[in-house]
Amino acid sequence: MCGSCEVECENQAISEGEETYVIDPERCTECVGNFEEPKCFEVCPVAAPEPDPKHKETREQLLEKWHKLHPDQTPKAV
């Protein structure tokens, strides 16, 4: 496990699990609000992150979640 993704996540949605890093769907906005593309996909050297089919959300839902996580900030990317 390398942890490249954990330090890139501005929502603190990534943490070290028992065997791999895990993404908390309650905190993950797929980088909506922070970046144009998900950083975990961009920085992972082994292309490990995979979209969770159980947690499909629209960009509007992801942005709403971002606003709840960062109430005093303006989105950098929508």
FENMO-V98195 format. One record per residue. N is the residue number from 1. RES is the residue in one letter. SS is DSSP state (H for helix, E for strand, L for the rest). PHI is phi in degrees with one decimal (NA if undefined). Layout:
N & RES & SS & PHI
N & RES & SS & PHI
This chain:
1 & M & L & NA
2 & C & L & -106.4
3 & G & L & 82.5
4 & S & H & -55.7
5 & C & H & -71.4
6 & E & H & -58.8
7 & V & H & -72.3
8 & E & H & -83.7
9 & C & L & -79.8
10 & E & L & -76.9
11 & N & L & -97.9
12 & Q & L & 53.2
13 & A & L & -93.6
14 & I & E & -113.7
15 & S & E & -142.8
16 & E & E & -76.3
17 & G & L & -98.4
18 & E & L & -67.2
19 & E & L & -118.3
20 & T & L & -141.6
21 & Y & E & -78.3
22 & V & E & -121.4
23 & I & E & -111.1
24 & D & L & -82.9
25 & P & L & -65.3
26 & E & L & -74.7
27 & R & L & -110.4
28 & C & L & -78.7
29 & T & L & -113.8
30 & E & L & 53.7
31 & C & L & 70.7
32 & V & L & -59.9
33 & G & E & 99.1
34 & N & L & -112.7
35 & F & L & -142.3
36 & E & L & -71.1
37 & E & L & -129.9
38 & P & L & -59.2
39 & K & H & -67.1
40 & C & H & -62.6
41 & F & H & -67.5
42 & E & H & -67.3
43 & V & H & -95.1
44 & C & L & -69.9
45 & P & L & -73.8
46 & V & L & -121.7
47 & A & L & 52.5
48 & A & L & -77.3
49 & P & L & -63.1
50 & E & L & -128.4
51 & P & L & -60.1
52 & D & L & -90.2
53 & P & H & -62.9
54 & K & H & -80.4
55 & H & H & -126.6
56 & K & L & -79.2
57 & E & L & -136.1
58 & T & L & -77.4
59 & R & H & -59.8
60 & E & H & -64.8
61 & Q & H & -65.1
62 & L & H & -65.3
63 & L & H & -67.5
64 & E & H & -62.1
65 & K & H & -63.4
66 & W & H & -58.4
67 & H & H & -61.4
68 & K & H & -68.4
69 & L & H & -76.0
70 & H & L & -131.6
71 & P & L & -62.4
72 & D & L & -101.6
73 & Q & L & -118.2
74 & T & L & -102.8
75 & P & L & -58.2
76 & K & L & -85.8
77 & A & E & -145.0
78 & V & L & -120.0
